[in-house]
Amino acid sequence: MIDLYTWKTPNGRKPAIALEELQLDYVAHPVDIGRDEQFLPGFVAISPNSKIPAIVDRDTGVTLFESGAILQYLAEKTGQLLPTGGAPRYTTLQWLHWQIGGVGPMFGQLGFFANRAAERIPLAVNRYLTESRRLLDVLEQRLAHSKYVGSDDYSIADIAIYPWVVAVMAGNPTLLGDARASRPSMDRWMSELAQRPAVIKGMNVLQDDASAGT
Ligand SMILES: N[C@@H](CCC(=O)N[C@@H](CS)C(=O)NCC(=O)O)C(=O)O
């Protein structure tokens, strides 16, 4: 049994999708970051950086924060969703790290400066908008040549990237326009992932929770 500490955000949805794909037993515990629950001592003991998601695997005693590490752990625990060796393994990890180091921070900062900052700072909005568009173009180019992002097999790289692409488009419709229409390979990939039962369930993690999502 795995305890998943999470919230209704792109990073929070990633391990939920993986747990559903891998059909692992888990319990999702809400950590409402809108109410600063990520700073409560009980959660900080699990996730010292005060960010969701985090997991505790009751079977192995492993406790982890950082969604990329969690995804890799779940893949290696089960021998699925990550090629076991050779170039496909490292290419998949490369794209996983691309999400963690690039897509998440850039899309996240665009969301903040375009939609939530008390002060409108055009330089910041333009900076993160330009970078977000560029990252979407990188994804389009990758998917024009590869069925999935990591390799020709669906993997934790797809699981890491998909919730962020959904979120950046939903959160910035005016700034990004119809981002899918001009990126047909990304559009094909998104349509396919959106139909996977595990993706549907993971994207809806905690939706029965009474609190509002983000
Ligand atoms: N690199 C981290 C990022 C985690 C992260 O930024 N989580 C956000 C929610 S999507 C969070 O917990 N925010 C609360 C805060 O910043 O106080 C990961 O991939 O797990």
The ligand as an SDF file (V2000), in Angstrom:
LIG
                    3D

 20 19  0  0  0  0  0  0  0  0999 V2000
    9.8960   19.7880   -8.5850 N   0  0  0  0  0  0  0  0  0  0  0  0
    8.7800   19.4900   -7.7190 C   0  0  0  0  0  0  0  0  0  0  0  0
    7.7830   20.6230   -7.7620 C   0  0  0  0  0  0  0  0  0  0  0  0
    6.6660   20.4290   -6.7700 C   0  0  0  0  0  0  0  0  0  0  0  0
    5.7600   21.6430   -6.6870 C   0  0  0  0  0  0  0  0  0  0  0  0
    6.1290   22.7570   -7.0990 O   0  0  0  0  0  0  0  0  0  0  0  0
    4.5690   21.4400   -6.1410 N   0  0  0  0  0  0  0  0  0  0  0  0
    3.6510   22.5500   -5.9610 C   0  0  0  0  0  0  0  0  0  0  0  0
    2.2620   22.1680   -6.4560 C   0  0  0  0  0  0  0  0  0  0  0  0
    2.2170   21.8090   -8.1920 S   0  0  0  0  0  0  0  0  0  0  0  0
    3.5380   22.8880   -4.4950 C   0  0  0  0  0  0  0  0  0  0  0  0
    3.5820   22.0240   -3.6580 O   0  0  0  0  0  0  0  0  0  0  0  0
    3.3810   24.1800   -4.1870 N   0  0  0  0  0  0  0  0  0  0  0  0
    3.2250   24.6360   -2.8340 C   0  0  0  0  0  0  0  0  0  0  0  0
    4.1380   25.7870   -2.5060 C   0  0  0  0  0  0  0  0  0  0  0  0
    4.8950   26.2120   -3.4000 O   0  0  0  0  0  0  0  0  0  0  0  0
    4.0970   26.2730   -1.3860 O   0  0  0  0  0  0  0  0  0  0  0  0
    8.1340   18.1710   -8.1560 C   0  0  0  0  0  0  0  0  0  0  0  0
    8.1920   17.8720   -9.3600 O   0  0  0  0  0  0  0  0  0  0  0  0
    7.6060   17.4350   -7.3010 O   0  0  0  0  0  0  0  0  0  0  0  0
  1  2  1  0
  2  3  1  0
  2 18  1  0
  3  4  1  0
  4  5  1  0
  5  6  2  0
  5  7  1  0
  7  8  1  0
  8  9  1  0
  8 11  1  0
  9 10  1  0
 11 12  2  0
 11 13  1  0
 13 14  1  0
 14 15  1  0
 15 16  2  0
 15 17  1  0
 18 19  2  0
 18 20  1  0
M  END
$$$$
